[in-house]
Amino acid sequence: MNEQRVLIVGAGPAGLAAAGALAHLGIKSLILERDSVGSSWRGRYDRLRLNSSRWTSKLPHSRYKRGTPLFPTREQLVQYLEEYVAQHELDVRPQISVERIDPDGDSWRLETPSAGSFRAPQVIVAAGFEHTPVIPDWPGRELYRGRLLHAADYRNAESFRGADVLVVGPGCSGMEIAYDLVEGGAMRVRLAARTPPGIVLRAQGGLPTDPIAIALLRVPPRIADAPMRIVSLSASGAPENSRSGLSLWVLSQTTCPVSASVAMIRPS
Ligand SMILES: Cc1cc2nc3c(=O)[nH]c(=O)nc-3n(C[C@H](O)[C@H](O)[C@H](O)COP(=O)(O)OP(=O)(O)OC[C@H]3O[C@@H](n4cnc5c(N)ncnc54)[C@H](O)[C@@H]3O)c2cc1C
């Protein structure tokens, strides 16, 4: 039995941030990771960049290295996470999947198929919430003879050259993948949206909008929403959305607005 003071499940940004913050207080922890550091990010599509800026996407007690763009690429984020592990001397055990967590006296007992049992009085579960792809069970889905792919399995437009593609869902991934397909030579790309998307520009005047948006969420909507308008796609043929500002959108919807670059939403 491996006894620890703190066990952390998952070496994504949340697990590493928790371990880094604990290390700063002089508390050692052990991170059990079923794959590798930042594995959720390693497997995503090629052109992916953070849509939140590096200013708001850093882990405790650490910055991105000099020269990192405002919106780091997927590879830059993975590198940043690996450097974070080294800088804070975090103990990450890759290829160990936690299958069970049970109470064990005053502690918790974690079972893993590859490395046996671990025990600690404190366990932080940072196993992520966006790692399991789901395709809705649409009626007639089994009759569709074309290629049906979840965004998690999309890498680049290479194999879609000349294809007629429908992208379902105008969230951050859907919009960016649609744009990637257009740039990559798909013959026709359409984006299906159940309701008109609410879009906020990722940057304005060369500055990221997310730190401003975060600060303005504490301000009454009538003041906050003046600089943070939701962008309309009606010029591209989409139905008009409420065109409210960011605060009213966040208060009235269950989803966050989509963060997009100007290039992605300009009318063709
Ligand atoms: C396409 C896309 C773009 C995104 N862009 C942004 C962005 O720009 N900015 C932003 O803030 N967020 C973004 N997100 C959300 C992003 O995924 C999260 O912010 C971030 O990765 C969450 O970190 P996490 O550590 O909670 O989870 P993850 O990054 O998913 O890490 C969880 C880790 O736990 C491991 N794990 C899971 N189960 C077990 C187990 N049983 N045993 C051991 N290990 C386990 C996994 O292998 C993984 O490494 C994006 C998400 C997607 C899908």
The ligand as a Gaussian input file, in Angstrom:
#p B3LYP/6-31G(d) Opt

LIG

0 1
 C      -11.559000      21.937000     -28.033000
 C      -11.473000      22.517000     -26.639000
 C      -10.895000      23.774000     -26.445000
 C      -10.800000      24.318000     -25.169000
 N      -10.233000      25.575000     -25.022000
 C      -10.127000      26.102000     -23.786000
 C       -9.510000      27.389000     -23.595000
 O       -9.094000      28.038000     -24.539000
 N       -9.418000      27.873000     -22.337000
 C       -9.881000      27.156000     -21.253000
 O       -9.761000      27.647000     -20.130000
 N      -10.463000      25.953000     -21.401000
 C      -10.599000      25.412000     -22.625000
 N      -11.185000      24.179000     -22.785000
 C      -11.673000      23.484000     -21.632000
 C      -10.449000      22.677000     -21.149000
 O      -10.560000      21.354000     -21.527000
 C      -10.269000      22.876000     -19.724000
 O      -10.142000      24.247000     -19.370000
 C       -9.055000      22.153000     -19.142000
 O       -8.391000      21.205000     -19.964000
 C       -9.671000      21.436000     -18.009000
 O       -8.622000      20.958000     -17.238000
 P       -8.862000      19.754000     -16.270000
 O       -7.539000      19.508000     -15.615000
 O      -10.064000      19.996000     -15.426000
 O       -9.277000      18.522000     -17.221000
 P       -8.392000      17.745000     -18.362000
 O       -7.512000      18.685000     -19.104000
 O       -9.395000      16.947000     -19.107000
 O       -7.469000      16.795000     -17.461000
 C       -7.987000      15.672000     -16.788000
 C       -6.875000      14.648000     -16.690000
 O       -7.322000      13.588000     -15.863000
 C       -6.913000      12.346000     -16.415000
 N       -7.838000      11.322000     -15.934000
 C       -9.165000      11.215000     -16.192000
 N       -9.678000      10.147000     -15.547000
 C       -8.660000       9.572000     -14.859000
 C       -8.566000       8.427000     -14.011000
 N       -9.633000       7.669000     -13.741000
 N       -7.365000       8.114000     -13.467000
 C       -6.255000       8.880000     -13.726000
 N       -6.286000       9.982000     -14.529000
 C       -7.471000      10.314000     -15.094000
 C       -7.022000      12.572000     -17.918000
 O       -6.214000      11.660000     -18.658000
 C       -6.524000      14.011000     -18.045000
 O       -5.123000      14.100000     -18.248000
 C      -11.295000      23.603000     -24.046000
 C      -11.886000      22.330000     -24.235000
 C      -11.979000      21.798000     -25.514000
 C      -12.626000      20.429000     -25.698000

